[in-house]
Amino acid sequence: VALAGPLTNGFLLLLGWLLDILGIGNHQWLVFFIQCNLMLGLFNLIPAFPLDGGRIFRAFLALRLGIKKATERASSVSRLLGIGLVAAGVASLFFEAGENFNFLIIAVFLIYAARKEKGNVMYLFMKFLARKKEDLYREGVLICRQVVALESSSLKDIVKFFVPKKYHLVVVVGKDQAIKGTITEGEVIGEMLGSGPETPVGLLLGRKK
């Protein structure tokens, strides 16, 4: 979904270029049209929220880190880019006698959006977990991935390692590393929604037995 915006700009850019090559339409207007789509497409690919580039970057990270950690990492990158743009904006104001506010406006926008996105991470994460059951029912088959956790580990610490398109089995071990049992991703999510994210996984395992 996030790729749709940049791809649309790319398609329009190519369309404008082809029309210009074929001599169809006004040359000056087509050049302007091509430049606008190029700038919009490149700007939208910046890996910062709420731009499509930030969402693409998060989706890429989520394949390895899970949606929660990926959102936090992408939000941190957005803030760093925002801070960099603040520095560029201050320099622009200093050297151009206050004539250019663009960098500062974009910087404030990115920092605010990154902070808001990070604040919504738990809502987004719970939505992601709830959809996993739908993925399983729709696909019929999902690749299994194992996660090993101590009995004292909280459910919220375990689900951080859940990633898209994979179903997880949690192997619960004691301090002696002896296996105490196995619980499914669905059981973890159900218990977390019912008892809260701080619930120790050992307690869930005990109830299962």
C-alpha positions in Angstrom: 0.0 0.0 0.0 2.8 2.4 0.9 4.5 1.8 -2.4 1.3 3.0 -4.3 2.1 6.7 -3.9 5.7 6.7 -5.2 4.8 4.2 -8.0 2.0 6.6 -9.1 4.5 9.4 -9.3 6.8 7.3 -11.3 4.1 6.3 -13.7 3.0 9.9 -14.2 6.6 10.9 -14.7 7.1 8.3 -17.4 3.8 9.3 -19.0 4.8 12.9 -19.2 8.2 12.0 -20.6 6.6 9.8 -23.3 4.2 12.5 -24.3 7.0 15.0 -24.5 9.1 12.7 -26.6 6.2 12.1 -29.0 5.5 15.8 -29.2 2.0 15.6 -27.7 1.1 18.5 -25.5 2.8 21.6 -24.4 6.6 21.1 -23.9 7.0 23.7 -21.1 4.0 22.3 -19.1 5.1 18.7 -19.5 8.6 19.5 -18.2 7.0 21.2 -15.2 4.7 18.1 -14.8 7.7 15.8 -14.9 9.7 17.8 -12.4 6.7 18.0 -9.9 6.2 14.2 -10.0 10.0 13.6 -9.6 10.2 15.9 -6.6 7.0 14.5 -5.0 8.1 10.9 -5.6 11.6 11.4 -4.1 10.3 13.4 -1.1 7.7 10.7 -0.4 10.4 8.1 -0.3 12.3 9.7 2.6 12.3 7.1 5.3 10.4 9.2 7.8 6.8 9.2 9.1 4.2 9.9 8.0 5.7 9.7 4.5 5.3 6.5 2.4 9.1 6.0 2.6 8.8 5.7 6.4 6.1 3.1 6.2 8.1 1.1 3.6 11.1 1.3 5.9 9.0 0.1 8.8 7.5 -2.8 6.7 11.0 -3.9 5.8 12.2 -3.8 9.4 9.1 -5.6 10.6 10.0 -8.7 8.7 13.0 -9.2 11.0 12.2 -7.2 14.2 8.4 -7.3 14.5 6.0 -4.4 14.1 6.6 -2.8 17.5 10.3 -2.6 17.3 10.2 -1.7 13.7 7.9 1.3 14.4 10.2 2.4 17.3 13.2 2.2 15.0 11.5 4.0 12.1 10.3 6.7 14.5 13.9 7.2 15.8 15.1 7.6 12.2 12.3 10.2 11.6 13.3 12.2 14.6 17.0 12.2 13.5 16.0 13.4 10.1 13.9 16.0 11.6 16.8 17.2 13.8 19.0 17.3 10.8 16.5 19.4 8.9 16.2 21.8 11.9 20.0 22.3 11.7 19.7 22.9 8.0 16.8 25.3 8.6 18.7 27.3 11.2 21.7 27.5 8.8 19.4 28.6 6.0 17.9 31.3 8.2 21.3 32.5 9.2 22.9 32.6 5.7 19.8 33.7 3.8 18.7 36.4 6.3 15.5 34.5 7.2 14.2 34.1 3.7 13.8 30.3 3.8 11.6 28.6 6.3 11.0 25.4 4.4 13.5 23.2 6.2 12.1 24.3 9.6 8.5 23.6 8.6 9.3 20.2 7.2 11.5 19.4 10.3 8.7 20.3 12.8 6.3 18.2 10.7 8.5 15.1 10.7 9.3 15.3 14.4 5.7 15.7 15.4 4.6 12.9 13.1 7.3 10.5 14.4 6.2 11.3 18.0 2.6 10.7 17.2 3.4 7.4 15.3 5.4 6.1 18.3 2.6 7.0 20.6 0.2 4.9 18.5 2.6 1.9 18.4 0.7 -0.2 21.0 -2.6 0.3 19.2 -0.9 -0.6 15.9 0.8 -3.6 17.5 -2.5 -5.0 19.0 -4.2 -4.5 15.6 -1.3 -6.4 14.0 -1.6 -9.3 16.5 -5.4 -9.5 16.1 -5.0 -9.9 12.3 -2.7 -12.8 12.6 -5.6 -15.2 13.2 -7.3 -13.9 10.1 -4.1 -14.5 8.2 -4.0 -18.1 9.3 -7.6 -18.7 8.4 -7.2 -17.0 5.0 -4.0 -18.7 4.0 -4.6 -22.0 5.6 -0.9 -22.5 6.1 1.8 -20.3 7.7 5.5 -20.9 8.3 6.2 -21.7 12.0 8.8 -19.8 14.0 9.9 -20.7 17.5 10.6 -18.3 20.4 12.3 -19.4 23.6 11.3 -17.6 26.8 11.9 -18.0 30.5 8.9 -18.7 32.8 9.3 -15.2 34.3 9.2 -13.4 30.9 6.1 -11.2 30.4 3.8 -11.7 27.4 4.6 -8.2 26.2 8.3 -9.1 26.0 7.5 -12.2 24.0 5.2 -10.7 21.4 7.9 -8.2 20.5 9.5 -11.1 18.5 6.4 -11.9 16.6 6.8 -11.0 12.9 4.4 -11.0 9.9 3.5 -14.0 7.8 4.8 -16.5 10.4 3.0 -18.3 13.2 4.9 -18.6 16.5 5.4 -21.3 19.0 6.8 -20.2 22.4 9.0 -22.7 24.1 9.0 -22.0 27.8 12.1 -23.0 29.8 13.1 -22.7 33.4 16.3 -21.2 34.8 18.0 -24.5 34.4 17.0 -24.3 30.6 14.8 -27.4 30.9 11.7 -27.2 28.7 8.6 -26.7 30.7 6.1 -26.7 27.8 5.0 -25.0 24.6 2.3 -22.5 24.0 0.9 -21.2 20.7 0.8 -17.6 19.5 -2.9 -17.6 19.7 -2.8 -18.6 23.4 -0.3 -15.8 24.1 -2.4 -13.2 22.4 -5.6 -14.4 24.0 -4.0 -14.3 27.5 -2.5 -10.9 26.9 -5.8 -9.4 25.8 -7.6 -11.0 28.8 -5.1 -10.7 31.7 -2.8 -7.9 30.4 0.7 -7.7 28.8 2.6 -8.0 32.1 1.4 -11.5 32.7 4.3 -14.0 33.1 4.3 -16.7 30.4 4.8 -19.3 33.2 1.4 -18.4 34.6 -0.2 -19.0 31.2 1.6 -22.3 30.9 0.4 -23.4 34.4 -3.2 -22.5 33.5 -2.9 -24.6 30.3 -1.8 -27.6 32.3 
